[in-house]
Amino acid sequence: MNMRRQVMARQDLQARPLFRDAGPDSCPSDVPCNRLKAECLACKFNYSCVYGEEVTVMCQPKQGIKCIDKSGAFERKMICRYCYQTASSDHICDHNSTCQVNSAPRQRYIATCNVRPDVLCLGRRQFHKNLLCNWTRGYSWWTALVLSIVLGGFGADRFYLGMWQEGIGKLFSFGGLGVWTLVDVVLVAAGYLGPADGSLYIS
């Protein structure tokens, strides 16, 4: 019985679509059809085109999508490339805020990415990418450095970075009689001392 449930669960998972196409709710109905974004169009692609060349394809609104002057197919220019081959600036990817950005080497994670709605490309518009762990919670390197120089003897830099235990130690030891303060200034300035949660400083 349990084996049968597992098989049915796998079949159900395989039957689910990996991504959702743009529907009427995400596509405007008050614009001319030839000005709809790429995700709202159904186009006849030539998959034998030469990579990187500009080509012309015939497009029309997807079924159920309304627009002005719906008079049939129209031409749209595009660069011959699959969606995963488009520039990184054209990708919208999810973020992972649990990986360690300060590990050596820096960790990577599998992100689910979508190509921007206005980009026309071949293949699926959603795909996976292996990205470097790169997230922040708003800590500023400049703020940490100023606090370390001005109020480092009171542990302000450590408190700011979320290291409250070390901050208390610096506070009651008067910055380790200045030695600890000097060391922290060097560590912060060099980028070796970062937020306690493992995030990066903001740019």
C-alpha positions as CSV (number, residue, x, y, z in Angstrom):
1,M,0.0,0.0,0.0
2,N,2.8,2.4,0.9
3,M,4.7,1.5,-2.3
4,R,1.5,2.3,-4.3
5,R,1.2,5.7,-2.7
6,Q,4.8,6.5,-3.4
7,V,4.4,5.5,-7.1
8,M,1.2,7.6,-7.3
9,A,3.0,10.6,-5.7
10,R,5.8,10.4,-8.2
11,Q,3.4,10.2,-11.1
12,D,1.5,13.2,-9.7
13,L,4.8,15.2,-9.3
14,Q,5.8,14.4,-12.9
15,A,2.4,15.4,-14.2
16,R,2.7,18.9,-12.6
17,P,4.1,21.6,-14.9
18,L,7.5,22.9,-14.0
19,F,6.4,26.5,-14.5
20,R,3.3,28.5,-15.1
21,D,2.8,30.3,-18.4
22,A,1.6,33.9,-18.4
23,G,-2.2,34.0,-18.3
24,P,-4.8,36.7,-18.9
25,D,-4.3,38.2,-15.5
26,S,-0.6,39.0,-16.1
27,C,-1.0,40.4,-19.6
28,P,-2.6,43.8,-20.2
29,S,-5.7,43.9,-22.4
30,D,-5.5,47.7,-23.2
31,V,-2.5,47.6,-25.5
32,P,-2.1,46.7,-29.2
33,C,-1.4,43.0,-29.7
34,N,2.0,43.6,-31.3
35,R,3.1,45.5,-28.1
36,L,2.4,42.6,-25.7
37,K,5.4,41.3,-23.8
38,A,7.1,38.2,-25.0
39,E,5.6,36.0,-22.2
40,C,2.1,36.8,-23.5
41,L,2.9,35.6,-27.1
42,A,2.9,32.3,-28.9
43,C,5.5,32.4,-31.6
44,K,6.7,30.1,-34.3
45,F,10.4,29.7,-33.6
46,N,13.0,28.4,-36.0
47,Y,15.1,26.2,-33.8
48,S,17.7,25.8,-36.6
49,C,18.6,29.5,-36.6
50,V,22.2,30.5,-36.0
51,Y,23.0,31.4,-32.4
52,G,23.4,35.1,-31.9
53,E,21.8,36.2,-35.1
54,E,18.8,38.5,-35.2
55,V,15.8,36.7,-36.7
56,T,12.2,37.5,-37.4
57,V,9.4,35.3,-36.1
58,M,5.7,35.3,-36.4
59,C,3.8,35.7,-33.2
60,Q,0.2,36.1,-31.9
61,P,-1.4,36.4,-28.5
62,K,-1.6,33.3,-26.4
63,Q,-5.0,31.7,-26.2
64,G,-7.3,33.6,-23.8
65,I,-5.3,36.8,-23.9
66,K,-7.1,39.9,-25.1
67,C,-5.6,42.9,-26.7
68,I,-6.4,45.7,-29.1
69,D,-6.6,45.2,-32.9
70,K,-6.4,41.4,-32.7
71,S,-6.1,40.9,-36.4
72,G,-3.8,37.8,-36.6
73,A,-0.1,37.1,-36.5
74,F,2.5,39.8,-36.6
75,E,6.3,39.9,-36.9
76,R,8.7,40.2,-33.9
77,K,12.5,40.4,-34.0
78,M,14.6,38.4,-31.6
79,I,18.1,37.1,-31.0
80,C,18.5,33.5,-31.8
81,R,19.3,31.9,-28.4
82,Y,17.7,29.8,-25.7
83,C,16.3,31.5,-22.6
84,Y,19.1,30.1,-20.4
85,Q,21.6,31.6,-22.8
86,T,20.4,35.1,-22.4
87,A,22.4,37.7,-20.4
88,S,22.3,37.4,-16.6
89,S,20.8,40.9,-16.5
90,D,17.7,39.4,-18.2
91,H,17.2,36.8,-15.4
92,I,15.0,37.0,-12.4
93,C,16.2,34.4,-9.9
94,D,15.2,33.4,-6.4
95,H,17.6,34.0,-3.5
96,N,19.0,31.7,-0.8
97,S,19.6,33.4,2.5
98,T,20.7,30.3,4.4
99,C,24.0,29.5,2.6
100,Q,27.3,30.7,3.9
101,V,28.8,33.5,1.8
102,N,32.0,33.8,3.9
103,S,33.0,30.1,3.4
104,A,36.1,29.4,1.4
105,P,35.4,28.5,-1.4
106,R,32.1,30.4,-1.4
107,Q,29.1,28.1,-1.5
108,R,26.8,27.8,-4.5
109,Y,23.1,27.0,-4.7
110,I,20.7,25.9,-7.3
111,A,18.4,28.9,-8.2
112,T,15.2,28.9,-10.1
113,C,15.3,31.7,-12.7
114,N,12.8,33.2,-15.1
115,V,13.8,35.3,-18.1
116,R,12.4,38.8,-18.1
117,P,8.8,39.1,-19.5
118,D,9.9,41.3,-22.4
119,V,12.7,39.0,-23.6
120,L,11.8,36.7,-26.5
121,C,13.9,33.5,-26.5
122,L,13.8,29.8,-27.4
123,G,12.7,27.0,-25.1
124,R,11.4,27.2,-21.6
125,R,11.3,30.6,-19.9
126,Q,12.1,29.1,-16.5
127,F,15.3,27.2,-15.8
128,H,17.8,26.5,-13.1
129,K,21.2,28.1,-12.5
130,N,24.1,27.3,-10.3
131,L,24.8,30.7,-8.5
132,L,27.3,31.9,-6.0
133,C,25.9,32.4,-2.5
134,N,25.5,36.2,-2.4
135,W,23.0,37.7,0.1
136,T,23.0,40.6,2.6
137,R,20.9,41.8,5.5
138,G,21.8,45.5,5.1
139,Y,25.1,45.6,7.1
140,S,27.4,48.4,5.8
141,W,31.1,47.9,5.7
142,W,31.6,51.7,6.0
143,T,29.4,51.9,9.1
144,A,31.2,49.0,10.7
145,L,34.6,50.6,10.1
146,V,33.6,54.0,11.5
147,L,32.1,52.3,14.6
148,S,35.3,50.3,15.0
149,I,37.5,53.5,14.8
150,V,35.3,55.8,16.9
151,L,33.6,53.5,19.4
152,G,35.5,50.3,19.1
153,G,36.7,50.5,22.7
154,F,33.0,50.2,23.7
155,G,32.4,47.2,21.4
156,A,30.1,49.2,19.2
157,D,31.4,47.5,16.0
158,R,30.9,44.0,17.4
159,F,27.4,44.9,18.6
160,Y,26.5,46.3,15.2
161,L,27.7,43.2,13.4
162,G,25.6,41.0,15.7
163,M,28.5,39.7,17.9
164,W,27.0,40.8,21.2
165,Q,29.1,38.4,23.3
166,E,32.4,39.8,21.9
167,G,30.9,43.3,22.2
168,I,30.3,42.8,25.9
169,G,33.9,41.5,26.3
170,K,35.3,44.6,24.6
171,L,33.0,46.9,26.6
172,F,34.1,45.6,30.0
173,S,37.8,45.3,29.0
174,F,37.9,48.8,27.4
175,G,38.7,47.4,24.0
176,G,41.3,45.1,25.4
177,L,43.2,48.2,26.6
178,G,43.3,49.3,23.0
179,V,44.9,46.2,21.5
180,W,41.6,44.5,20.7
181,T,40.2,47.7,19.2
182,L,43.2,48.1,16.9
183,V,43.0,44.5,15.8
184,D,39.3,44.9,15.0
185,V,39.9,48.1,13.0
186,V,42.4,46.2,10.8
187,L,40.1,43.1,10.5
188,V,37.1,45.3,9.5
189,A,39.1,47.4,7.1
190,A,40.5,44.3,5.4
191,G,37.1,42.7,5.2
192,Y,37.9,39.7,7.4
193,L,35.4,40.7,10.0
194,G,31.9,40.6,8.7
195,P,28.3,40.2,10.0
196,A,27.7,37.3,12.5
197,D,24.9,35.9,10.4
198,G,27.3,35.1,7.5
199,S,25.9,37.7,5.1
200,L,27.9,40.1,2.9
201,Y,28.2,43.8,3.4
202,I,25.9,45.9,1.2
203,S,27.6,47.5,-1.8
